[in-house]
Amino acid sequence: MPVTSRKPVELAVIDSIASQQEPETFLWIVFYRPDGGATIHHAWTGNGAVLGDRIDHLALAMGLDCADWLHITDLHCQQSTRGRIAISAYALRPLLADVQHVTRCPELRRDGIRRVIACAAETTGQTPRPGIPRWTGVGPSLLNRRTP
């Protein structure tokens, strides 16, 4: 029987990918479609959701922002692919250690992020908000929260 929704197939693939990962891992999975679009899914392996929420709570309490999130997650990212599926896997324990030690994004990279935000605002005719956006998140509570 033909299926009109990709979601059940994508969820089965996500379960398969997650089953091959270590516990306490955060997964950022991108399904690239033939039409040029993409669907992003997040998943967590054993105890990863709880640990991810703990990391987010700590990061926000310490004043870490999106630049810090980019820097810290880049340090702990393992990337792979399955056909048109891009998988970024983040071991959460080392990420927690960097947040606890208040690892910050280098100023040169932070300046680059500010320039990208300013360019995007100019391109879309918007006024950028001052500063850098908040910590993006590695736990379900923050990642699944609606943004204003």
N, C-alpha and C positions, 0 to 999 in steps of 0.2 A: 504494500500500500504506500503511495507517495506521501512524503511528509512535507508540510508547508512551512514548518518552523525549524530553524537550525538549532534552537536552544537544547532540545533533548540530546542531540548528537554532541554539541559542544560540552554539555555537562558530563556526558560519558567520557569524553576525551580528557576533560579536566580531572575526573576521578582517576583515570589511568595515569596521567602525568603525576598527580599527587601521590599515588601509591608507590611511585619509584623514587620519592624524595625522602630525605631524613626527617625525623620529627622536628618540631619547632622551626619550620620553614614557612616563609611567606612567598607565595607565587603570584606573579603578575603575568598573565597569559593574554596574548593578542592573537586573535583569529583574523587574518587578512582575507578579505573576500575578493573574488575575481573582478567585481565592479569597482575596486579601488578603495572601498570602505574597510572598516575594521571594527571588531567588537572586542572590548577589554573585559576580562574576568579576573577576579582576585580569589585566591584559595589559600588555605592554611593547612598544614599537616599537624599531626598530634601535638596538642597543647599550643600550637602556633597562634591561634586566635587570642587566647588569654594573654600570652606573652606579648603579642603585638599591641594589644590594648594597653598593657602595662608600660611598654616602651613609649607609646604615644602620650600617655598621661604624664610620664616623667619628662619627655621632650618638651611638651607644652609648658609644664611647670618651670622648666629651666630656661624658657624663652628661646628655644631653638626654632628656626624658621625653615622655609622651603629651600633656601640655599644650603642650609646645614643638612636637610633631608637628602638633597641631591648628592652632596659630598659623601655623607655616611653610607647611604645605600650603594653608591658606586663602588665603595671600598669592599663591599661584601656581596657583589652580584655575580652569579654564575649564569651565563646566557647559553641557551641552546635553541634549536629549532626542530620542528617536525613538519616538514612540508611548508605550508603557509602559516604555521603556528609558531610564534616567537615566545619563548619561555624565559622569564627572568626569575631566578630563585635566590632568595635571600635567607641565609642562616641567621636566625634572630638573636642567638646568644652573643655573637660578636658585635652585632648591631647594638644590643643592650649595653654592652661594655663601653662602646664609643659614646653613647648617650650619657651614661653615668659619668664618664670622664669629660663631658661637655666638649666633645670634638666639634670644632667650628669649621665652616667653609673658609678656605683661604680668600683674602680680600680681592685678589686678582679675578678669581672665579666669580665672586659675589658681584664685582663691578660688571662682569660680562652678563650676568643674569639680569642686572638692572637695565643694561642696554637692550637686551632682548625684550624685556617687558615694555620699555619705552618705545621700541620699534613696533611691537605688536599694537600698542595703544595708538600710535600715530597711523598705522596702516588701517586700523578699524575705526578711526575717528573718535576714539575715547580718550578720556583723561586718566592717566594711570594713578592709582592710589599711592600715597607716599609709602616708602619702605618696601620690604619684600613680603610676599604672602606667608601665611602661617605654615607650620610643619604639615606636610601632606598626609602622612600617616602610613603605618604598616599593620594596623589592627582593624578589624571590621567596624568597630564603633565609629571611628573617625573617617575611614574611607567610605563607609556607606551613609554617612551623615549628609543630608542635603545642605548645599551651600547657598548663602543668600544671593 
